[in-house]
Amino acid sequence: MSQSSREDFDITIIGAGVVGLAIAASLSNHKTFGSSKILVLESKEAFGTGVSSRSSEVIHAGLYYPRNSLKTKMCVRGNRLLYEHCNRFGVPYKKLGKLVVANKDELDDFEALISNAWDNGVSGIKRLSKSELRSIEPSVCAEEVFISRSTGIVDSHSLMKSFLYQLSHHGHTYVERTEAISIEPIGNGFELNLHDCSKKKPEPFCITSRSVINAAGMGAQKLTSQIIGYPAAKIPPQKLAKGCYFGYKKKNPFNHLIYPVTSKNPNSLGIHATIDLGGQLKFGPDIEYVSIESYDVAESKKEIFVQAIKDYFPSIKVEHLTTGYAGIRPKLVSQTGSSADFLIQEESSIQMKGLVQLFGIESPGLTSCIPIGEYVCDLLEKSLEL
C-alpha cells in the first residue's frame, strides 16, 4: 500500500484473526459487498497470531450457553457451517465427538446441562450407560455421561488461510504490520491514521473508508478508545482470562474429547482433555484473570491440574504432564459475575454509521466465526441502507 497518496476503501476490517478473516470472507462473497473495495489490516507480522493461535481448536456444539444468546445461535449454526466449509475448502478436521462426564456430586449439573443442550437444538446428543462408556473409553471414570457427536477439532491456521484465500480471490487487500493510531468520523465515512510498522521507524499514512469493522480481539477496547468522539462510557470493560495447557507424555488413551460437566469457576468449562489433529493429548485450560498479556506456564500448576483431571482420569500422575502453552481470552463479564454474551454492535445511534464493533469474542468464537461474518454483513447492509 502506497503511503505517498491517500487511498479510499469501502470497508476496512481491523484484525486478522479467525473472526476478522471470516468477516472478510463473508463480505467478499456477499451479493452487495463483494464488489466493494475491502481492506483487512493486521498489526502483527502474520494473521492469526493473537487469540486465534492459542485455543483448543475445538468445534463446539452449543451445549453451554443460554438458549436465546448470540453464543448459542451462532455456535449451533456455526457447527454445521464450519464442517461444510472445511469439506469445501479442504481444511483438515476430525469429528471426534465429546464425552461430558459427571461424578456423584455433579448429577444436578449434569441433568441441567443435557437439558440445556436439548433446549438449544444441539444435534447428536445421547446419554450413555456405564457399560457403553467402558466400551469406548475404558480409561475414563464417571457416574453419568453423555456424548456430543457433532463436537470436533479443526486446523485453525488452515481455516484462516481458506478465508484469506477468498478475500484475495475476489481481488481485495490484506496488509500486515500496519497499526491503526486513530480513527476519525468524516462526513460519509472515516479517516484512519495508520502506522506502517514494517519499517525500522514506523511511517504514518492515512486512508479513508466508508465503513470500519473493529475485529481486534483483545485490542478491541483499545482501538475503540482511539476513535475520535466515541463516548468512553460506552466501551465495555474487558477482563483478560488466561488459560494454561499441559501436554501428556504417554500414549494418548482417549478416542474422544473429555469434558467435566462442571467447574468450580462459572466462567470456565473446567480442565478438559482435547486431542489435536496429530493425535496428541493435552489438558486445559484453567482460568486466571491477569492484568497484562503474558503467556508463561507455571510448572507449579501441574499438581492442581492432576487433582482436577483425576476426577475423570484416575491414573493420571504429575510426571505424565509436560509444559504446554497459554492463551488469553477477552471476556466480558456480566453483573452476576458470569461470562457475558458476544457483543456485536453497529454504531449509527451515536452518529457513526458504518462502524461495527465486536467485543468479548471468546469461546465459541472459532465455531461461530462464519455466522458472525453473516451477522456483520446484515448489520452493515441495514446501516448503510443498501
C-alpha positions as CSV (number, residue, x, y, z in Angstrom):
1,M,0.0,0.0,0.0
2,S,1.4,3.4,-1.0
3,Q,2.0,6.0,1.6
4,S,2.5,8.8,-0.9
5,S,-1.2,9.4,-1.6
6,R,-4.3,8.7,0.4
7,E,-6.3,5.6,-0.7
8,D,-10.0,5.2,-0.3
9,F,-11.8,1.9,0.7
10,D,-15.4,1.0,1.1
11,I,-14.8,-1.4,4.1
12,T,-11.8,-1.7,6.4
13,I,-11.6,-4.6,8.8
14,I,-9.1,-4.2,11.7
15,G,-7.8,-7.5,13.0
16,A,-6.9,-10.6,11.0
17,G,-7.8,-13.4,13.5
18,V,-10.2,-16.1,12.6
19,V,-13.2,-13.8,13.2
20,G,-11.8,-10.8,11.3
21,L,-10.9,-13.1,8.3
22,A,-14.3,-14.9,8.4
23,I,-16.0,-11.4,8.2
24,A,-13.7,-10.6,5.3
25,A,-14.7,-13.8,3.5
26,S,-18.4,-13.2,4.1
27,L,-18.1,-9.7,2.7
28,S,-16.2,-10.9,-0.3
29,N,-18.9,-13.4,-1.1
30,H,-21.8,-11.1,-0.4
31,K,-24.2,-10.0,-3.1
32,T,-23.9,-6.4,-2.2
33,F,-20.4,-6.0,-0.7
34,G,-18.5,-8.4,-2.9
35,S,-17.8,-5.7,-5.5
36,S,-16.8,-3.2,-2.8
37,K,-13.1,-2.3,-2.1
38,I,-12.3,-4.2,1.0
39,L,-9.1,-3.9,3.2
40,V,-8.0,-6.1,6.1
41,L,-5.4,-4.7,8.4
42,E,-3.2,-6.7,10.8
43,S,-0.8,-5.1,13.3
44,K,1.3,-8.2,13.8
45,E,3.7,-9.8,11.3
46,A,1.2,-12.5,10.3
47,F,-2.5,-13.3,10.5
48,G,-4.0,-15.2,13.4
49,T,-1.2,-14.7,15.9
50,G,-3.3,-13.5,18.8
51,V,-6.3,-15.2,20.5
52,S,-6.8,-17.4,17.4
53,S,-3.4,-19.0,17.7
54,R,-3.7,-20.2,21.3
55,S,-7.0,-22.1,21.6
56,S,-8.1,-25.7,21.9
57,E,-9.2,-25.6,18.2
58,V,-12.4,-27.3,19.2
59,I,-15.5,-27.1,17.0
60,H,-18.2,-26.7,19.7
61,A,-21.8,-27.9,19.5
62,G,-23.5,-25.2,21.6
63,L,-24.2,-27.1,24.9
64,Y,-23.4,-24.4,27.5
65,Y,-24.9,-21.1,26.6
66,P,-28.4,-19.6,27.3
67,R,-31.0,-20.5,24.7
68,N,-31.5,-17.1,23.0
69,S,-28.0,-15.8,23.3
70,L,-25.8,-14.9,20.3
71,K,-23.3,-17.5,21.5
72,T,-25.9,-20.3,21.2
73,K,-27.4,-19.1,17.9
74,M,-24.1,-18.7,16.3
75,C,-22.4,-21.7,17.7
76,V,-25.2,-24.2,16.8
77,R,-25.4,-22.7,13.2
78,G,-21.6,-22.3,13.0
79,N,-21.0,-26.0,13.9
80,R,-22.8,-27.1,10.7
81,L,-21.4,-24.3,8.5
82,L,-17.9,-24.9,9.7
83,Y,-17.9,-28.6,8.7
84,E,-19.4,-27.7,5.4
85,H,-16.7,-25.0,4.8
86,C,-13.9,-27.5,5.8
87,N,-15.2,-30.0,3.3
88,R,-15.5,-27.4,0.5
89,F,-12.0,-25.9,1.0
90,G,-10.1,-28.9,2.2
91,V,-9.5,-27.6,5.8
92,P,-8.3,-30.5,8.0
93,Y,-10.7,-31.5,10.8
94,K,-11.8,-34.6,12.8
95,K,-15.3,-35.0,14.1
96,L,-14.2,-36.9,17.2
97,G,-17.2,-36.3,19.4
98,K,-17.1,-35.2,23.1
99,L,-17.9,-37.0,26.2
100,V,-19.3,-34.9,29.1
101,V,-18.8,-36.7,32.3
102,A,-20.1,-36.3,35.9
103,N,-19.4,-37.7,39.3
104,K,-21.9,-38.4,42.0
105,D,-21.8,-34.9,43.4
106,E,-22.3,-33.3,40.0
107,L,-25.6,-35.1,38.9
108,D,-27.8,-32.0,39.2
109,D,-25.3,-30.0,37.0
110,F,-25.3,-32.9,34.5
111,E,-29.1,-33.0,34.2
112,A,-29.2,-29.2,33.8
113,L,-26.5,-29.3,31.0
114,I,-28.0,-32.1,29.0
115,S,-31.4,-30.4,29.2
116,N,-29.8,-27.1,28.1
117,A,-28.2,-28.8,25.1
118,W,-31.6,-30.3,24.0
119,D,-33.3,-26.9,24.5
120,N,-30.6,-25.3,22.3
121,G,-31.4,-27.7,19.5
122,V,-28.0,-29.3,19.6
123,S,-27.9,-32.4,17.4
124,G,-26.1,-35.7,18.2
125,I,-26.7,-35.7,22.0
126,K,-27.1,-39.1,23.6
127,R,-26.9,-40.3,27.2
128,L,-24.6,-43.3,27.6
129,S,-24.6,-46.1,30.1
130,K,-21.5,-47.1,32.2
131,S,-21.0,-50.2,30.0
132,E,-21.2,-48.0,26.9
133,L,-18.6,-45.7,28.4
134,R,-16.3,-48.6,29.2
135,S,-16.5,-49.9,25.7
136,I,-15.5,-46.7,24.0
137,E,-13.3,-45.0,26.7
138,P,-12.1,-47.7,29.3
139,S,-9.7,-45.2,31.0
140,V,-12.5,-42.7,31.9
141,C,-14.3,-42.9,35.2
142,A,-17.8,-41.3,35.5
143,E,-21.2,-41.8,37.2
144,E,-23.1,-40.2,34.3
145,V,-22.0,-39.4,30.7
146,F,-23.4,-38.1,27.5
147,I,-21.9,-37.8,24.1
148,S,-22.0,-34.8,21.8
149,R,-21.3,-36.4,18.4
150,S,-21.0,-33.1,16.5
151,T,-18.1,-31.8,18.5
152,G,-14.7,-31.9,16.8
153,I,-11.4,-30.3,16.2
154,V,-10.1,-28.2,13.3
155,D,-6.8,-26.9,12.0
156,S,-7.4,-23.2,12.8
157,H,-4.5,-21.9,10.8
158,S,-5.7,-23.7,7.6
159,L,-9.2,-22.4,8.3
160,M,-7.9,-18.8,8.4
161,K,-5.9,-19.4,5.2
162,S,-9.1,-20.5,3.5
163,F,-10.8,-17.2,4.5
164,L,-7.8,-15.2,3.3
165,Y,-7.9,-17.1,0.0
166,Q,-11.5,-16.0,-0.5
167,L,-10.5,-12.3,0.2
168,S,-7.7,-12.4,-2.3
169,H,-9.6,-14.4,-4.9
170,H,-12.1,-11.6,-5.1
171,G,-9.4,-9.0,-5.5
172,H,-9.4,-7.5,-2.1
173,T,-6.4,-6.4,0.0
174,Y,-4.7,-7.8,3.1
175,V,-1.9,-5.8,4.8
176,E,0.2,-6.9,7.8
177,R,2.3,-4.9,10.2
178,T,0.0,-1.9,10.0
179,E,-1.4,-0.4,13.1
180,A,-4.4,2.0,13.5
181,I,-3.4,5.0,15.5
182,S,-6.6,6.9,15.3
183,I,-10.0,6.8,13.6
184,E,-12.0,10.0,12.9
185,P,-15.5,10.1,11.6
186,I,-15.6,12.4,8.5
187,G,-18.8,13.0,6.6
188,N,-19.8,9.8,4.9
189,G,-17.2,7.6,6.4
190,F,-13.9,7.6,8.4
191,E,-10.3,8.7,8.2
192,L,-7.8,6.2,9.5
193,N,-4.4,7.3,10.6
194,L,-2.1,4.3,10.3
195,H,1.5,3.4,11.0
196,D,3.4,1.2,8.6
197,C,5.3,-0.9,11.2
198,S,7.3,-2.8,8.6
199,K,9.9,0.0,8.6
200,K,12.6,0.4,11.2
201,K,10.9,3.7,12.1
202,P,7.0,3.4,11.7
203,E,5.8,5.6,8.9
204,P,2.4,7.4,9.3
205,F,-0.1,7.5,6.5
206,C,-3.9,7.9,6.1
207,I,-6.7,6.1,4.3
208,T,-10.4,6.7,4.2
209,S,-13.1,4.1,4.5
210,R,-16.9,4.3,4.3
211,S,-17.2,1.5,6.9
212,V,-14.9,0.3,9.7
213,I,-15.2,-3.1,11.4
214,N,-13.4,-3.5,14.7
215,A,-12.4,-7.1,15.0
216,A,-9.3,-6.5,17.0
217,G,-9.9,-9.2,19.6
218,M,-8.1,-8.4,22.9
219,G,-7.3,-5.0,21.4
220,A,-10.9,-4.1,20.5
221,Q,-11.4,-1.8,23.6
222,K,-8.1,0.0,23.0
223,L,-9.0,0.5,19.3
224,T,-12.3,2.0,20.3
225,S,-10.6,4.4,22.6
226,Q,-8.7,5.7,19.6
227,I,-12.0,6.6,17.7
228,I,-12.3,10.4,18.0
229,G,-15.6,11.3,19.6
230,Y,-16.5,7.8,20.7
231,P,-18.0,8.0,24.3
232,A,-15.7,6.4,26.7
233,A,-18.6,5.3,28.9
234,K,-19.9,3.1,26.0
235,I,-16.7,1.0,25.9
236,P,-17.5,-2.3,27.7
237,P,-15.0,-3.3,30.4
238,Q,-12.9,-6.4,29.5
239,K,-11.2,-9.0,31.6
240,L,-8.2,-11.0,30.3
241,A,-8.7,-14.6,31.1
242,K,-5.5,-16.6,30.9
243,G,-5.7,-20.3,30.4
244,C,-2.8,-22.8,30.6
245,Y,-2.4,-26.2,28.9
246,F,-0.2,-29.2,29.7
247,G,0.7,-32.0,27.3
248,Y,0.7,-35.7,28.0
249,K,3.9,-37.7,27.8
250,K,2.4,-41.2,27.5
251,K,0.4,-42.6,24.6
252,N,-3.0,-41.0,24.3
253,P,-5.6,-43.3,25.8
254,F,-8.7,-41.4,24.5
255,N,-10.7,-41.5,21.3
256,H,-12.9,-38.6,22.2
257,L,-12.6,-35.2,23.8
258,I,-13.4,-35.5,27.6
259,Y,-15.1,-32.6,29.4
260,P,-16.1,-32.5,33.1
261,V,-19.6,-31.4,33.5
262,T,-19.0,-28.6,35.9
263,S,-16.2,-26.3,37.2
264,K,-15.6,-24.5,40.4
265,N,-15.4,-21.3,38.3
266,P,-18.6,-20.4,36.4
267,N,-16.6,-18.7,33.7
268,S,-14.7,-21.9,32.8
269,L,-15.6,-25.3,31.2
270,G,-13.1,-27.0,33.5
271,I,-9.8,-28.7,32.8
272,H,-10.7,-30.9,29.9
273,A,-8.9,-33.3,27.6
274,T,-8.6,-32.4,24.0
275,I,-6.8,-34.1,21.1
276,D,-5.0,-32.4,18.2
277,L,-5.1,-33.5,14.6
278,G,-1.8,-35.4,15.1
279,G,-3.4,-37.4,17.9
280,Q,-1.6,-35.7,20.8
281,L,-3.5,-35.3,24.0
282,K,-3.5,-32.1,26.1
283,F,-5.3,-30.9,29.2
284,G,-6.6,-27.4,29.9
285,P,-7.3,-24.7,30.1
286,D,-7.6,-23.5,33.6
287,I,-8.6,-19.8,34.2
288,E,-6.7,-17.0,35.8
289,Y,-7.6,-13.3,35.4
290,V,-4.5,-11.3,34.5
291,S,-3.8,-7.6,34.1
292,I,-1.2,-7.9,31.4
293,E,-0.7,-10.1,28.3
294,S,1.7,-12.9,29.5
295,Y,2.0,-16.5,28.1
296,D,4.2,-18.2,30.7
297,V,3.1,-21.5,32.1
298,A,3.9,-22.2,35.8
299,E,5.3,-25.7,36.5
300,S,3.6,-25.4,39.9
301,K,0.2,-25.7,38.2
302,K,0.8,-29.4,37.4
303,E,-0.4,-30.6,40.8
304,I,-3.6,-28.5,40.5
305,F,-4.2,-29.9,37.0
306,V,-3.7,-33.5,38.1
307,Q,-6.2,-33.2,41.0
308,A,-8.8,-31.9,38.6
309,I,-8.1,-34.5,35.9
310,K,-8.2,-37.4,38.4
311,D,-12.0,-36.9,38.7
312,Y,-12.4,-38.5,35.3
313,F,-9.0,-40.0,34.5
314,P,-7.8,-41.6,37.8
315,S,-4.5,-43.0,36.5
316,I,-3.1,-39.5,35.7
317,K,0.1,-38.5,37.6
318,V,2.2,-35.3,37.8
319,E,5.1,-36.9,35.9
320,H,2.8,-37.6,33.0
321,L,2.4,-33.9,32.2
322,T,4.6,-31.7,30.0
323,T,4.5,-28.0,30.0
324,G,2.3,-26.8,27.1
325,Y,1.2,-23.3,26.2
326,A,-1.1,-20.5,27.4
327,G,-3.8,-18.5,25.7
328,I,-5.8,-15.4,26.7
329,R,-9.5,-14.8,26.1
330,P,-11.1,-11.4,26.1
331,K,-14.0,-11.8,28.4
332,L,-16.9,-9.5,29.0
333,V,-18.3,-10.3,32.5
334,S,-22.0,-9.7,33.4
335,Q,-23.2,-8.1,36.6
336,T,-23.8,-11.6,38.1
337,G,-20.1,-12.4,37.5
338,S,-20.7,-15.0,34.7
339,S,-19.4,-14.7,31.2
340,A,-21.4,-12.2,29.1
341,D,-22.7,-12.8,25.6
342,F,-20.9,-11.7,22.4
343,L,-21.4,-8.0,21.9
344,I,-21.6,-7.0,18.2
345,Q,-23.0,-3.6,17.5
346,E,-23.4,-1.1,14.7
347,E,-22.9,2.5,15.9
348,S,-25.4,4.6,14.0
349,S,-27.1,5.5,17.3
350,I,-24.1,7.7,18.1
351,Q,-23.8,9.2,14.6
352,M,-21.1,6.7,13.5
353,K,-22.9,5.0,10.7
354,G,-20.9,2.2,9.2
355,L,-18.9,1.4,12.3
356,V,-19.3,-2.2,13.6
357,Q,-17.6,-3.3,16.8
358,L,-17.1,-6.8,18.2
359,F,-16.3,-7.2,21.9
360,G,-15.8,-10.3,24.0
361,I,-15.4,-12.7,21.1
362,E,-14.0,-15.6,23.1
363,S,-15.1,-19.3,23.0
364,P,-17.1,-20.3,21.0
365,G,-15.8,-17.6,18.6
366,L,-13.9,-20.1,16.4
367,T,-17.0,-22.3,15.9
368,S,-19.2,-19.2,15.4
369,C,-16.9,-17.3,13.0
370,I,-18.9,-17.9,9.8
371,P,-22.3,-16.9,11.3
372,I,-20.5,-13.8,12.9
373,G,-19.4,-12.9,9.4
374,E,-23.0,-13.2,8.1
375,Y,-24.3,-11.2,11.1
376,V,-21.8,-8.3,10.4
377,C,-22.9,-8.3,6.7
378,D,-26.5,-7.9,7.8
379,L,-25.7,-5.1,10.2
380,L,-23.8,-3.2,7.6
381,E,-26.4,-3.7,4.9
382,K,-29.1,-2.3,7.3
383,S,-26.9,0.5,8.5
384,L,-25.9,1.7,5.0
385,E,-29.5,1.2,3.7
386,L,-28.3,-0.8,0.8
